[in-house]
Amino acid sequence: MNLLRLFVAAWLVCLVACGTVENTVDVVTGLVMREQDNSVPPAKLIDFEETLEVEKIWSDRYGKGVDQLFIALLPAPYQSSVFTADRGGRMIALSAETGEEIWTERSKELRISGGPGTGDGLVFAGTSDADVIARDAETGEEKWITRVSSEVLAPPRAAAGTVVVRTGDGKLFGLDSNTGKQKWVYDRTIPVLTLRGTGAPVIHENIVISGFDNGRLVALELATGKQEWETRLAVPSGRSDLERMVDVDAEPTIFDDTVYVSSFQASVAALSIVNGQLEWTREISSYSNLAVDDSRVYVTDELGYVWALERDSGAPIWKQEALRARRVTGPAVIGNYVVVGDFEGYLHWINRKTGEFVHRMRLDDERILVPCRTIGDILLAFSSSGILAAYKPADLKIATDPDS
C-alpha cells in the first residue's frame, strides 16, 4: 500500500472518530478510486475500423451533474417510459421511444441521492436526509414520503405491495407500497470503511436479494423480511481496514434461477437462488454491475478491463484490456454488443462474441458514472452532467446467443 492510501485510511478513521463528516462510513470511494486511477495513466484510445453504425434516437440534458459527490443516479426504464432524478429534487418521466417529456415534478427540499426506482405503478427516490418519496408513475403525483434510518444511495424497488429500500448504515427496509409505512427491517453490521454506494436490492418473485459491505449476499422473503439464506462471497484479508474492504456494491443479476454478482477486492460469483449455494467463483475484483445473456457473464474489473465469462462455469472467454484505468462503467448488453462508458464521456461498443471494438461515440465531455440501460432495442446512456441519450444499433436483430 503506498503512502497516499495510508494517508487516506488514517484521515478517514480520524473523521469517523471525530464525527465531523456525515455518513463518513462510506465516503472512501471517491478518494480510493481516484487514487487507484491516478496510479496508472489512463489508456489512450486506440484506432480501429468501425463495423457498426449506431443511430441516436434522441438526447437532452435532465438535471444537474453530481460527479463531485459520487452519486450514481441511474435512469430507470419501466413499461414504456424512462424516469430520471437529479440532486435538486426533480423527477422526470419520458417516453422511451421519443424522449418526449410526460411529466416533471420537483420537491426542492429533497436532496436526492438514490434512484429512481420503480414498481407497483410507482417511481421512487431516496435522499441524503433519509427520506423515501413515492410518486405515481403515470402522473407524477406524490403518494407518500417516509423517513428511514440513513442516506439512501441505491434505487428503491417494489413488487407485490412491498417497497425495498437499502440504506447506507447497512439496513434493508420493507415499506408498504400504498402507504409507505414500515413492514419490516433487516439490519447488518457494516465495517468501519466501505465504498461509497450500496448495491440496489433485486426482487425476484417473492424473494429480495441484496449484497452487503461485509462481503455477504442475503436472500429475504419479500413480504416479511425473513432471511431465507446468507452466503459469504468474500473473506476480508489484509492488515488495514482499507485492504480488508470486500463490499458487495454491485447489483445482483438473476438469470435462470442463478444469481450473478461481483464484489470489490474479491470475486465474481454465481449462486443458486434457491439456497444460496455457490456454483462457481472467479477471482475478479469489481465494484460495478455485471450483465448476463444466455451463455455469458460480462464484467468490468477495478482496472477497467472488460471480461466475458462462461455463464455455466465462470471460465474466461475473452478480456478487453484497451480501456485500462479509464474508470469504465459496468457493461450493458444490447443485440450482439456489450457497451461500456468511461471517464471522458465515451461509449465503447464491443462485439460480445469476440471482445473486439466495433464502434465508439462520445455522449458528453463529462464522465459517465453509471452503466447504460436497455428497454427493448433501445440503449439508454446517462452522463454525470445530466445528459440522457437513446441509441439503436443499425442491426436491429436482438441476438440471444453470441455464438449463434
Secondary structure, DSSP 8 states (H G I E B T S, - for coil): --HHHHHHHHHHHHHHHHT-STTGGGTHHHHHHHHHHHHS-------------EEEEEEEE-S---GGGT-----EEETTEEEEE-TTSEEEEEETTT--EEEEEE-TT--EEEEEEEETTEEEEEETTSEEEEEETTT--EEEEEE-SS---S--EEETTEEEEE-TTSEEEEEETTT--EEEEEE----SS--S-----EEETTEEEEE-TTSEEEEEETTT--EEEEEE-----SSSTTTT-----S--EEETTEEEEE-TTS-EEEEETTT--EEEEE-----S--EE-SSEEEEE-TTS-EEEEETTT--EEEEE-TTTTS-----EEETTEEEEE-TTSEEEEEETTT--EEEEEE--SS---S--EEETTEEEEE-TTSEEEEEEESS----S-TT-
